């Protein structure tokens, strides 16, 4: 028969998994996640520092020089910070339902911001046509890791509520 101490020690490991997934998805923020197709069907990824802090990116294609100019876009950086804060909340919320809920809220804001990255980039840089913007490979990894973390956080909240409900009854 298991004692209460070992049950308490084993409970909440999924919060650490969700925090690790959120932290690894925030790391993929620094890989090129947005790009555009040039003439001839060549896909180019935009540098992240130019997307966030503004700047210019120049590409050679079929003998022509194509240049993209970006304004400062701190919205995407704020969404990545929401993911990091969600990961921190998940790491600190082993058996606490309230902290798990806060972590889920911050992670959801980051996830929604990730999903709207093309639209936000177009709003900040109206010179970039929305039809030419495409997601790069890092976006799909970023989005799948954050989505898996959201599912795990939701399951953790349900398990935590059940754990404390059963614990208070006994």
N, C-alpha and C positions, 0 to 999 in steps of 0.2 A: 504494500500500500504506500502510495506517495504521500509525503508530508507536505504541509502548506508552503514551507520555505522553498523546496525544489520546484513546486508548481509556480511560485512567484518568480523564481530565477529563470525558468524557461519561457515564461509569458513575455511577449513583446519583442521577440527577435525580428519580427517582420518590419518593425519600425526602422531598425538598422538597415535592412535591405532596401526599404523605400528611400531612406536618406542617402544611401550609396548610389542608388539609381538617379536620384535628383542631382547629386553632386557630379556624377559622371555626365549627365545631360548638360549641366552648366559648363563643363569642360568643352563640350562640343560647340559651344558658343564661339570659341576662338578659331574654329575651322570655317572655311568658306561655305556659307549656307545659302547664299542668294547669288544668282548670276543672270546672264542674258544670252540669247542666241544672236550671233552676228550674221552678216550675209554669208551665204555659203553653208549655213547650218553648223557653224562652229560655236560651241558653248564655252563661255568664259565666266569664271567665278570672280565676284568682286571681293577685294580684300576687306576684312572685317574692320580694320582700323580706319579705312576710308569711309565705310558705312556708318560707323559710330561717331567719329570725331571730325568728319568732313574731309574732303580732299578730292583728289583726281586719280583716275585709273585710265591708263592708255594701253591699247592693244593693237597689234599688227594683224591684219587679216586680208588676204588676197591682194597685197601690195598697197592697201589703204590703212591709214591710221584712224582708229576709232577711239574717242575719248569720252569718258563718263565723269561728270562732276557731281559730288555729293555734298549736301548740307549736313550740319551736325544733327545726329539722330540719337538722342539719349533715351528714347522710348524702348528700343530694343535692349539697351544696357540695363534699364530698370526692370525689364522682364527677366533677364538673366539673374539679376540680384534677387528678385522674388523667388526664383528657383533655389538659389543658395540659401536664402532665409528659410524656405520651406524644408530644405535638407537639414539645416541646423535645428529647426523645430522638430523634425522627425527623429533626429539623434537624441534630443533631450526629452522626448515624450514617451518613454518606455511603457509606462502604465497609466498615463494621464490622458484622459479623453479630451480635455479642454485644449491641451497643447497639440494633440493630434488634429483637432478641428482647425486650429489656427494654421498648422502646417499644411493641411489640405486646402485651406482657403488661399494661402500664399502660392502654393504650387499650382492651383487652378488658374490664378491670375497669370502666372508665368506661362502656363500651357496655352491659354487663350491668346496671350501676346505672341507666342511662337507661331500659332496657327494664323495669325493676322500679319505676319512679318512682311509679306508682299504689299499688302494694302497700306500698312504704316510707312513702308519705304516710299511708296508712291505719294502718300500725303505729304511727307516731309520734303520729297524731291519731285515736284510736279512735272519736271522736265523729262523724267523717266516714264515712258509709256507702260502702263500696267500690263498690256498684252505681251510685251517683250520680256518681262521679268519671269524667271523660273526659279524653283527651289533647287539647291545643289544637294549633293549626297549627304552632307552633314546635317541638313534639316531633317531628313527622314530618320537618322539615328537619334538626333536630339529629340524629336517628337515622339518616337517610339519609347525611348527611355523614360521621358517625363510621363507619358500615358500609362506605362506599366507601373510607375511609382504612384500615380494617382489611384489606380485600381488597388494597389497594395495598401495605401493609406486608408482608403474607404473600408476595406476588409478589416484593417487594424482597428479602426474606430468601432466597428460593429463588435469585434472580438473583445475590445477593451470594455465596452459597455456591458457585454454579457459576463465578462470576468468579474467586474465590480458588483454587478447585480447578484451574481451567485455568491460572491464573497461576503456581501452584506447580509444575505439571508442566513448563511451558516453561522 
